[in-house]
Amino acid sequence: MKKLGMIILSLAAFTASAAENLELDLNLYLNNELVKSQVIQAETGKMHSVTADKVIKLDITPTLKDNIVTLTSVMHKFENGIFSKFQEPMLMVKLNEPASIEMGTENVQIYKIEVTAKKYNKPIK
């Protein structure tokens, strides 16, 4: 029983130390107009939110493998006074290189996310 407990503690310690810190430079657009620009310090595997008041909210969870950052997200658009889930875009980007994704209906509302991800070597507050 003691061995099992030690194995579980070792796995937990490994998982905690395996998280990496990233800096995400995010730009959110609606119909080619910048509605929010924010740099966030993000820990891999944890969700972070970016909100452009009364326009869009993005919940984003980064993961890192072989210098490729995968951003799993849930996008909410502001309608009738509340944010409602709109799409679940996934974006893969190489470290230190910009990438973007567009969602929406042409000539109605086009939402665009631009991101550049970098390693962040300082502790996240």
OpenMM code with the backbone's topology and positions (N, CA, C; nanometers):
from openmm import Vec3, app, unit

residues = "MET LYS LYS LEU GLY MET ILE ILE LEU SER LEU ALA ALA PHE THR ALA SER ALA ALA GLU ASN LEU GLU LEU ASP LEU ASN LEU TYR LEU ASN ASN GLU LEU VAL LYS SER GLN VAL ILE GLN ALA GLU THR GLY LYS MET HIS SER VAL THR ALA ASP LYS VAL ILE LYS LEU ASP ILE THR PRO THR LEU LYS ASP ASN ILE VAL THR LEU THR SER VAL MET HIS LYS PHE GLU ASN GLY ILE PHE SER LYS PHE GLN GLU PRO MET LEU MET VAL LYS LEU ASN GLU PRO ALA SER ILE GLU MET GLY THR GLU ASN VAL GLN ILE TYR LYS ILE GLU VAL THR ALA LYS LYS TYR ASN LYS PRO ILE LYS".split()
positions = [
    Vec3(0.0828, -0.1189, 0.0000),
    Vec3(0.0000, 0.0000, 0.0000),
    Vec3(0.0871, 0.1250, 0.0000),
    Vec3(0.1996, 0.1196, 0.0736),
    Vec3(0.2892, 0.2353, 0.0765),
    Vec3(0.3475, 0.2614, -0.0615),
    Vec3(0.3788, 0.1532, -0.1357),
    Vec3(0.4352, 0.1694, -0.2698),
    Vec3(0.3358, 0.2388, -0.3625),
    Vec3(0.2089, 0.1996, -0.3534),
    Vec3(0.1068, 0.2616, -0.4361),
    Vec3(0.0959, 0.4104, -0.4052),
    Vec3(0.0993, 0.4458, -0.2787),
    Vec3(0.0943, 0.5865, -0.2386),
    Vec3(0.2132, 0.6640, -0.2918),
    Vec3(0.3317, 0.6044, -0.2873),
    Vec3(0.4518, 0.6709, -0.3389),
    Vec3(0.4428, 0.6906, -0.4903),
    Vec3(0.3878, 0.5907, -0.5598),
    Vec3(0.3738, 0.6012, -0.7048),
    Vec3(0.2776, 0.7152, -0.7390),
    Vec3(0.1658, 0.7221, -0.6677),
    Vec3(0.0683, 0.8288, -0.6927),
    Vec3(0.1297, 0.9650, -0.6650),
    Vec3(0.2037, 0.9780, -0.5546),
    Vec3(0.2696, 1.1053, -0.5231),
    Vec3(0.3731, 1.1416, -0.6290),
    Vec3(0.4465, 1.0437, -0.6774),
    Vec3(0.5466, 1.0684, -0.7815),
    Vec3(0.4808, 1.1157, -0.9101),
    Vec3(0.3700, 1.0520, -0.9483),
    Vec3(0.2980, 1.0936, -1.0687),
    Vec3(0.2428, 1.2344, -1.0537),
    Vec3(0.1902, 1.2661, -0.9370),
    Vec3(0.1372, 1.4004, -0.9130),
    Vec3(0.2483, 1.5043, -0.9221),
    Vec3(0.3637, 1.4745, -0.8654),
    Vec3(0.4771, 1.5675, -0.8705),
    Vec3(0.5246, 1.5854, -1.0144),
    Vec3(0.5289, 1.4755, -1.0912),
    Vec3(0.5706, 1.4839, -1.2309),
    Vec3(0.4724, 1.5681, -1.3105),
    Vec3(0.3435, 1.5460, -1.2892),
    Vec3(0.2418, 1.6218, -1.3607),
    Vec3(0.2529, 1.7698, -1.3279),
    Vec3(0.2743, 1.8021, -1.2012),
    Vec3(0.2856, 1.9429, -1.1611),
    Vec3(0.4086, 2.0072, -1.2236),
    Vec3(0.5189, 1.9350, -1.2307),
    Vec3(0.6407, 1.9932, -1.2859),
    Vec3(0.6393, 1.9939, -1.4388),
    Vec3(0.5497, 1.9156, -1.4995),
    Vec3(0.5446, 1.9074, -1.6449),
    Vec3(0.4767, 2.0299, -1.7069),
    Vec3(0.4002, 2.1041, -1.6292),
    Vec3(0.3329, 2.2232, -1.6830),
    Vec3(0.4371, 2.3267, -1.7222),
    Vec3(0.4124, 2.3893, -1.8353),
    Vec3(0.5028, 2.4939, -1.8844),
    Vec3(0.4294, 2.6258, -1.8857),
    Vec3(0.5041, 2.7324, -1.8731),
    Vec3(0.4461, 2.8660, -1.8788),
    Vec3(0.4657, 2.9240, -2.0186),
    Vec3(0.3591, 2.9818, -2.0700),
    Vec3(0.3623, 3.0428, -2.2025),
    Vec3(0.3139, 3.1863, -2.1939),
    Vec3(0.3585, 3.2669, -2.2872),
    Vec3(0.3056, 3.4011, -2.3040),
    Vec3(0.2293, 3.4004, -2.4357),
    Vec3(0.1008, 3.4325, -2.4284),
    Vec3(0.0155, 3.4345, -2.5467),
    Vec3(-0.0194, 3.5782, -2.5804),
    Vec3(0.0203, 3.6205, -2.6979),
    Vec3(-0.0140, 3.7538, -2.7477),
    Vec3(-0.1376, 3.7352, -2.8356),
    Vec3(-0.2548, 3.7719, -2.7810),
    Vec3(-0.3821, 3.7483, -2.8479),
    Vec3(-0.4422, 3.8767, -2.9032),
    Vec3(-0.4952, 3.8685, -3.0235),
    Vec3(-0.5715, 3.9773, -3.0840),
    Vec3(-0.7038, 3.9185, -3.1306),
    Vec3(-0.8137, 3.9798, -3.0884),
    Vec3(-0.9464, 3.9357, -3.1280),
    Vec3(-1.0081, 4.0415, -3.2184),
    Vec3(-1.0638, 3.9976, -3.3302),
    Vec3(-1.1222, 4.0873, -3.4289),
    Vec3(-1.2687, 4.0515, -3.4552),
    Vec3(-1.3469, 4.1508, -3.4871),
    Vec3(-1.4817, 4.1323, -3.5382),
    Vec3(-1.4918, 4.2151, -3.6651),
    Vec3(-1.5183, 4.1484, -3.7763),
    Vec3(-1.5270, 4.2146, -3.9075),
    Vec3(-1.4041, 4.3011, -3.9359),
    Vec3(-1.2872, 4.2440, -3.9136),
    Vec3(-1.1572, 4.3071, -3.9378),
    Vec3(-1.1278, 4.4263, -3.8482),
    Vec3(-1.2069, 4.4481, -3.7439),
    Vec3(-1.1788, 4.5533, -3.6465),
    Vec3(-1.1266, 4.4895, -3.5186),
    Vec3(-1.0126, 4.5376, -3.4723),
    Vec3(-0.9552, 4.4869, -3.3479),
    Vec3(-1.0471, 4.5264, -3.2318),
    Vec3(-1.0964, 4.4251, -3.1576),
    Vec3(-1.1834, 4.4529, -3.0435),
    Vec3(-1.1151, 4.4249, -2.9100),
    Vec3(-1.0053, 4.3476, -2.9127),
    Vec3(-0.9322, 4.3202, -2.7891),
    Vec3(-0.7923, 4.2737, -2.8247),
    Vec3(-0.6951, 4.3317, -2.7578),
    Vec3(-0.5564, 4.2896, -2.7697),
    Vec3(-0.5058, 4.2687, -2.6284),
    Vec3(-0.4557, 4.1490, -2.6010),
    Vec3(-0.4123, 4.1186, -2.4648),
    Vec3(-0.2981, 4.0176, -2.4679),
    Vec3(-0.2014, 4.0397, -2.3806),
    Vec3(-0.0933, 3.9434, -2.3601),
    Vec3(-0.1215, 3.8761, -2.2266),
    Vec3(-0.1283, 3.7424, -2.2284),
    Vec3(-0.1527, 3.6700, -2.1038),
    Vec3(-0.0400, 3.5715, -2.0781),
    Vec3(-0.0074, 3.5572, -1.9526),
    Vec3(0.0859, 3.4545, -1.9108),
    Vec3(0.0000, 3.3343, -1.8727),
    Vec3(0.0184, 3.2255, -1.9450),
    Vec3(-0.0696, 3.1093, -1.9312),
    Vec3(0.0112, 2.9854, -1.8949),
    Vec3(-0.0434, 2.9074, -1.8058),
    Vec3(0.0155, 2.7783, -1.7716),
    Vec3(-0.0506, 2.6734, -1.8599),
    Vec3(0.0303, 2.5841, -1.9179),
    Vec3(-0.0265, 2.4810, -2.0041),
    Vec3(-0.1223, 2.3940, -1.9225),
    Vec3(-0.2302, 2.3552, -1.9889),
    Vec3(-0.3288, 2.2695, -1.9255),
    Vec3(-0.4322, 2.3427, -1.8416),
    Vec3(-0.4184, 2.4741, -1.8268),
    Vec3(-0.5147, 2.5521, -1.7489),
    Vec3(-0.5893, 2.6492, -1.8399),
    Vec3(-0.7195, 2.6667, -1.8104),
    Vec3(-0.8014, 2.7556, -1.8908),
    Vec3(-0.7809, 2.9013, -1.8483),
    Vec3(-0.7786, 2.9891, -1.9467),
    Vec3(-0.7668, 3.1331, -1.9260),
    Vec3(-0.8744, 3.2004, -2.0106),
    Vec3(-0.9269, 3.3130, -1.9642),
    Vec3(-1.0328, 3.3830, -2.0364),
    Vec3(-0.9879, 3.5220, -2.0792),
    Vec3(-1.0320, 3.5604, -2.1988),
    Vec3(-1.0101, 3.6943, -2.2519),
    Vec3(-1.1466, 3.7445, -2.2972),
    Vec3(-1.1833, 3.8654, -2.2519),
    Vec3(-1.3158, 3.9186, -2.2838),
    Vec3(-1.3050, 4.0581, -2.3440),
    Vec3(-1.3732, 4.0767, -2.4556),
    Vec3(-1.3944, 4.2097, -2.5127),
    Vec3(-1.5386, 4.2438, -2.4780),
    Vec3(-1.5571, 4.3395, -2.3884),
    Vec3(-1.6898, 4.3722, -2.3363),
    Vec3(-1.7952, 4.3849, -2.4451),
    Vec3(-1.9061, 4.3177, -2.4246),
    Vec3(-2.0239, 4.3224, -2.5115),
    Vec3(-1.9939, 4.2847, -2.6568),
    Vec3(-1.8864, 4.2043, -2.6780),
    Vec3(-1.8545, 4.1602, -2.8133),
    Vec3(-1.8258, 4.0105, -2.8155),
    Vec3(-1.7201, 3.9686, -2.7443),
    Vec3(-1.6732, 3.8310, -2.7535),
    Vec3(-1.5993, 3.7912, -2.6259),
    Vec3(-1.6089, 3.6657, -2.5916),
    Vec3(-1.5330, 3.6094, -2.4791),
    Vec3(-1.4687, 3.4815, -2.5296),
    Vec3(-1.3418, 3.4629, -2.4950),
    Vec3(-1.2672, 3.3454, -2.5389),
    Vec3(-1.2087, 3.2752, -2.4179),
    Vec3(-1.2486, 3.1504, -2.3951),
    Vec3(-1.1877, 3.0648, -2.2933),
    Vec3(-1.0876, 2.9769, -2.3667),
    Vec3(-0.9613, 2.9838, -2.3247),
    Vec3(-0.8549, 2.9189, -2.4009),
    Vec3(-0.7663, 2.8361, -2.3088),
    Vec3(-0.7334, 2.7139, -2.3548),
    Vec3(-0.6462, 2.6238, -2.2797),
    Vec3(-0.5300, 2.5834, -2.3706),
    Vec3(-0.4073, 2.6262, -2.3379),
    Vec3(-0.2926, 2.5896, -2.4212),
    Vec3(-0.2266, 2.4591, -2.3758),
    Vec3(-0.1737, 2.3853, -2.4713),
    Vec3(-0.0868, 2.2710, -2.4435),
    Vec3(0.0362, 2.2858, -2.5318),
    Vec3(0.1463, 2.2262, -2.4897),
    Vec3(0.2725, 2.2391, -2.5640),
    Vec3(0.3345, 2.1024, -2.5830),
    Vec3(0.3696, 2.0730, -2.7080),
    Vec3(0.4399, 1.9480, -2.7389),
    Vec3(0.5284, 1.9728, -2.8598),
    Vec3(0.6573, 1.9437, -2.8449),
    Vec3(0.7546, 1.9569, -2.9548),
    Vec3(0.7502, 2.0954, -3.0197),
    Vec3(0.7486, 2.2002, -2.9366),
    Vec3(0.7474, 2.3398, -2.9823),
    Vec3(0.6228, 2.3774, -3.0628),
    Vec3(0.5177, 2.2980, -3.0522),
    Vec3(0.3886, 2.3304, -3.1135),
    Vec3(0.2895, 2.3542, -3.0001),
    Vec3(0.2260, 2.4713, -3.0025),
    Vec3(0.1254, 2.5055, -2.9030),
    Vec3(-0.0116, 2.4788, -2.9648),
    Vec3(-0.0915, 2.3992, -2.8953),
    Vec3(-0.2293, 2.3746, -2.9367),
    Vec3(-0.3192, 2.4541, -2.8439),
    Vec3(-0.4026, 2.5373, -2.9018),
    Vec3(-0.4950, 2.6204, -2.8256),
    Vec3(-0.6357, 2.5663, -2.8457),
    Vec3(-0.6882, 2.5041, -2.7421),
    Vec3(-0.8250, 2.4554, -2.7435),
    Vec3(-0.9089, 2.5649, -2.6801),
    Vec3(-1.0174, 2.6025, -2.7450),
    Vec3(-1.0912, 2.7178, -2.6933),
    Vec3(-1.2419, 2.7028, -2.7109),
    Vec3(-1.3118, 2.7866, -2.6368),
    Vec3(-1.4562, 2.8015, -2.6505),
    Vec3(-1.4810, 2.9503, -2.6709),
    Vec3(-1.5473, 2.9824, -2.7804),
    Vec3(-1.5755, 3.1219, -2.8112),
    Vec3(-1.7225, 3.1495, -2.7807),
    Vec3(-1.7449, 3.2622, -2.7121),
    Vec3(-1.8800, 3.3065, -2.6787),
    Vec3(-1.9005, 3.4429, -2.7434),
    Vec3(-2.0145, 3.4623, -2.8102),
    Vec3(-2.0436, 3.5951, -2.8636),
    Vec3(-2.1545, 3.6582, -2.7806),
    Vec3(-2.1532, 3.7890, -2.7774),
    Vec3(-2.2479, 3.8653, -2.6955),
    Vec3(-2.3754, 3.8889, -2.7758),
    Vec3(-2.4868, 3.8352, -2.7265),
    Vec3(-2.6157, 3.8519, -2.7924),
    Vec3(-2.7243, 3.8669, -2.6873),
    Vec3(-2.8142, 3.9584, -2.7085),
    Vec3(-2.9290, 3.9778, -2.6190),
    Vec3(-2.8872, 3.9953, -2.4726),
    Vec3(-2.7761, 4.0639, -2.4513),
    Vec3(-2.7327, 4.0957, -2.3154),
    Vec3(-2.6515, 3.9898, -2.2436),
    Vec3(-2.6225, 3.8776, -2.3100),
    Vec3(-2.5422, 3.7715, -2.2455),
    Vec3(-2.4427, 3.7121, -2.3462),
    Vec3(-2.3402, 3.6460, -2.2916),
    Vec3(-2.2473, 3.5719, -2.3754),
    Vec3(-2.3032, 3.4312, -2.3955),
    Vec3(-2.3124, 3.3877, -2.5217),
    Vec3(-2.3579, 3.2517, -2.5501),
    Vec3(-2.2513, 3.1802, -2.6330),
    Vec3(-2.2369, 3.0517, -2.6057),
    Vec3(-2.1372, 2.9707, -2.6751),
    Vec3(-2.1637, 2.9753, -2.8249),
    Vec3(-2.0553, 2.9995, -2.8982),
    Vec3(-2.0659, 3.0175, -3.0425),
    Vec3(-1.9934, 2.9052, -3.1166),
    Vec3(-1.8645, 2.8888, -3.0866),
    Vec3(-1.7849, 2.7865, -3.1540),
    Vec3(-1.6770, 2.7358, -3.0601),
    Vec3(-1.6125, 2.6265, -3.1004),
    Vec3(-1.5005, 2.5699, -3.0251),
    Vec3(-1.3804, 2.5544, -3.1184),
    Vec3(-1.3177, 2.6663, -3.1526),
    Vec3(-1.2036, 2.6577, -3.2452),
    Vec3(-1.0797, 2.5992, -3.1790),
    Vec3(-1.0000, 2.5288, -3.2584),
    Vec3(-0.8710, 2.4776, -3.2133),
    Vec3(-0.7663, 2.5319, -3.3100),
    Vec3(-0.6581, 2.5804, -3.2547),
    Vec3(-0.5531, 2.6415, -3.3355),
    Vec3(-0.4193, 2.5845, -3.2926),
    Vec3(-0.3394, 2.5435, -3.3896),
    Vec3(-0.2042, 2.4952, -3.3614),
    Vec3(-0.1063, 2.5964, -3.4177),
    Vec3(-0.0052, 2.6302, -3.3362),
    Vec3(0.0906, 2.7331, -3.3760),
    Vec3(0.2299, 2.6948, -3.3248),
    Vec3(0.3317, 2.7185, -3.4071),
    Vec3(0.4694, 2.6977, -3.3632),
    Vec3(0.5069, 2.8090, -3.2664),
    Vec3(0.5906, 2.7769, -3.1705),
    Vec3(0.6402, 2.8791, -3.0784),
    Vec3(0.7022, 2.9937, -3.1571),
    Vec3(0.6773, 3.1154, -3.1131),
    Vec3(0.7349, 3.2381, -3.1682),
    Vec3(0.6913, 3.2710, -3.3111),
    Vec3(0.5867, 3.2043, -3.3610),
    Vec3(0.5359, 3.2351, -3.4946),
    Vec3(0.3875, 3.2703, -3.4852),
    Vec3(0.3418, 3.3709, -3.5581),
    Vec3(0.1992, 3.4080, -3.5530),
    Vec3(0.1124, 3.3091, -3.6300),
    Vec3(-0.0120, 3.2958, -3.5838),
    Vec3(-0.1114, 3.2142, -3.6538),
    Vec3(-0.2477, 3.2782, -3.6313),
    Vec3(-0.3436, 3.2449, -3.7167),
    Vec3(-0.4778, 3.3011, -3.7011),
    Vec3(-0.5820, 3.2020, -3.7493),
    Vec3(-0.7047, 3.2252, -3.7038),
    Vec3(-0.8186, 3.1449, -3.7458),
    Vec3(-0.9392, 3.2373, -3.7541),
    Vec3(-1.0248, 3.2143, -3.8549),
    Vec3(-1.1466, 3.2943, -3.8715),
    Vec3(-1.2680, 3.2038, -3.8605),
    Vec3(-1.3748, 3.2581, -3.7997),
    Vec3(-1.5011, 3.1862, -3.7862),
    Vec3(-1.6150, 3.2820, -3.8155),
    Vec3(-1.7243, 3.2304, -3.8626),
    Vec3(-1.8418, 3.3143, -3.8839),
    Vec3(-1.8985, 3.2977, -4.0228),
    Vec3(-1.9898, 3.3857, -4.0553),
    Vec3(-2.0568, 3.3829, -4.1838),
    Vec3(-2.0086, 3.5012, -4.2664),
    Vec3(-1.9646, 3.4731, -4.3859),
    Vec3(-1.9133, 3.5784, -4.4726),
    Vec3(-2.0177, 3.6885, -4.4917),
    Vec3(-1.9745, 3.8120, -4.4887),
    Vec3(-2.0567, 3.9323, -4.5049),
    Vec3(-2.1563, 3.9552, -4.3909),
    Vec3(-2.1496, 3.8761, -4.2839),
    Vec3(-2.2366, 3.9003, -4.1686),
    Vec3(-2.1498, 3.9360, -4.0495),
    Vec3(-2.0917, 3.8354, -3.9847),
    Vec3(-1.9988, 3.8591, -3.8747),
    Vec3(-1.8836, 3.7612, -3.8867),
    Vec3(-1.7640, 3.8146, -3.8999),
    Vec3(-1.6436, 3.7328, -3.9081),
    Vec3(-1.5617, 3.7582, -3.7823),
    Vec3(-1.5418, 3.6534, -3.7048),
    Vec3(-1.4579, 3.6604, -3.5849),
    Vec3(-1.3211, 3.6028, -3.6209),
    Vec3(-1.2163, 3.6711, -3.5764),
    Vec3(-1.0807, 3.6271, -3.6074),
    Vec3(-0.9981, 3.6318, -3.4799),
    Vec3(-0.9181, 3.5272, -3.4610),
    Vec3(-0.8237, 3.5204, -3.3488),
    Vec3(-0.6835, 3.5138, -3.4082),
    Vec3(-0.5974, 3.6044, -3.3653),
    Vec3(-0.4550, 3.5986, -3.4003),
    Vec3(-0.3780, 3.5721, -3.2716),
    Vec3(-0.2780, 3.4867, -3.2796),
    Vec3(-0.2006, 3.4558, -3.1595),
    Vec3(-0.0551, 3.4277, -3.1948),
    Vec3(0.0331, 3.4713, -3.1055),
    Vec3(0.1738, 3.4339, -3.1093),
    Vec3(0.2058, 3.3809, -2.9705),
    Vec3(0.2620, 3.2611, -2.9638),
    Vec3(0.2927, 3.1973, -2.8355),
    Vec3(0.4437, 3.1894, -2.8164),
    Vec3(0.4865, 3.2225, -2.6952),
    Vec3(0.6283, 3.2169, -2.6592),
    Vec3(0.6408, 3.1483, -2.5241),
    Vec3(0.7566, 3.0886, -2.4992),
    Vec3(0.7817, 3.0343, -2.3655),
    Vec3(0.7997, 3.1509, -2.2688),
    Vec3(0.7496, 3.1319, -2.1490),
    Vec3(0.7555, 3.2344, -2.0449),
    Vec3(0.8237, 3.1700, -1.9254),
    Vec3(0.9452, 3.2150, -1.8929),
    Vec3(1.0266, 3.1482, -1.7920),
    Vec3(1.0122, 3.2021, -1.6518),
    Vec3(0.9235, 3.2978, -1.6303),
    Vec3(0.9025, 3.3523, -1.4969),
    Vec3(0.7819, 3.2841, -1.4332),
    Vec3(0.7742, 3.2829, -1.3008),
    Vec3(0.6559, 3.2262, -1.2365),
    Vec3(0.5323, 3.3093, -1.2706),
    Vec3(0.4198, 3.2417, -1.2902),
    Vec3(0.2945, 3.3104, -1.3200),
    Vec3(0.2293, 3.3512, -1.1893),
    Vec3(0.1850, 3.4766, -1.1842),
    Vec3(0.1241, 3.5303, -1.0619),
    Vec3(-0.0196, 3.4911, -1.0501),
] * unit.nanometer
topology = app.Topology()
chain = topology.addChain("A")
for resn in residues:
    res = topology.addResidue(resn, chain)
    for name in ("N", "CA", "C"):
        topology.addAtom(name, app.Element.getBySymbol(name[0]), res)
